């Protein structure tokens, strides 16, 4: 597994730092975890939430809702179909 660089904030692989050289702070209302990993929700949810709490800016962590998609493996194909239909209709 590739080791991510450590940033000045003290975290590894910060989304903001990786997205921009100037580390713009992004603000989300909701983050949806989807795809096959949702099958492991019971195994990863607690640790994932603790890691996010430790590494995210407190104001960002408190304002975002993190949920697991109910679509599972079908999320990708349904999303792709939606994109095609939006172009056609």
N, C-alpha and C positions, 0 to 999 in steps of 0.2 A: 504494500500500500504506500502510495506517495505521501511524504510528509509535507504538509502545508506550511508556508512561511508564517512566522510569528510577527504580528504587527505592533505598532507603537501602543495600541490599546491593551496589549497583553494577550489577545486572543489569536487563535490560529485560523486562517482561512476565512476571515471576516468577509461577508457578502459585500458590504459597502466598499471595503478596501480592494477587493478583487474586481468589483464592477467599475471602479474609477480610481485613477491615480490620485485624485484629491479626496477620496473617501467620503463621497456625499452620503448623508444619512437618508435612508429611504424609510418611508412610513407606510405600513400596511394596516389594513383593517382586519384581514383574515389571511391565514396561510393554510392551504389545503394540502395534506399529504395524500398522494394518490398512487395508483398502480399496484403492482404485486406486493410492495412492502406493507400495504395495509393488512395483509394476512398475519403479519407479525406484531400487530398493534399491542396486543397484551404483553408481549415480550419487550417492546422498545419504548412504549409511551412514557412511562415514568422517568426513565433515564434521559430520553430525548427532551422532555420538559425541563428537567433539572439542568441539563446542559445549556438549553436556550436561556433559562433564567440566569445562569452564571455568566454567560457570554454576551448577552444582549444588553443594550443600554436599558436602564430601568424604565425610562419613559416609554420606550418602544415595546418592551415586554409586557407592561401593564395594559397597553392599548390594543394589542393584537390578540385575536382569537386563533388558536391552532386546532384544527380539526382533521380527522381522517375521513377521506372520501368513502361513501357507501358504494361507489361504482366498481371498486377493485380493479381487476384487469381490463374491464370494459371501458374504463375512462378514456384511454387513448383513442380507441376506435370511435367512440361516441363524440369525442372532441373533434376528431378529424372529419367525421360525417357532418357535424354541425358547421364547420368551416366551409366545406364544399357546398352545402345547402344554402348557406348565406350568400355565396357567390352566385349561385344559380337563380335564386329567388329574388 
